[in-house]
Amino acid sequence: MDKRVERVQELMKDENFVKELFTKENPEDVQAYFEDHGVGLSIDEVKQLGTMLGKVAKGELNTAQLEKVANGELSEDELEK
């Protein structure tokens, strides 16, 4: 598994990190926040993560899809479905 994916998964388990993440107003702020925590993400990756988190919050992703997202195997097109 990609080291960045492992680090993102680790960070997303940190309640304080997640709370602060959700205060970020735009993709650039999210990108900088992840960078501050040792994870370099492109703006497209930040947007995909935002889409995924929104779908998780709404219960629109199943466990298999969530695993694919975590492993970077689920495309943005698949997330749109």
Secondary structure by P-SEA (a helix, b strand, c coil): ccaaaaaaaaaaacaaaaaaaaacccaaaaaaaaaaacccccaaaaaaaaaaaaaaaaccccaaaaaaaaacccccccccc
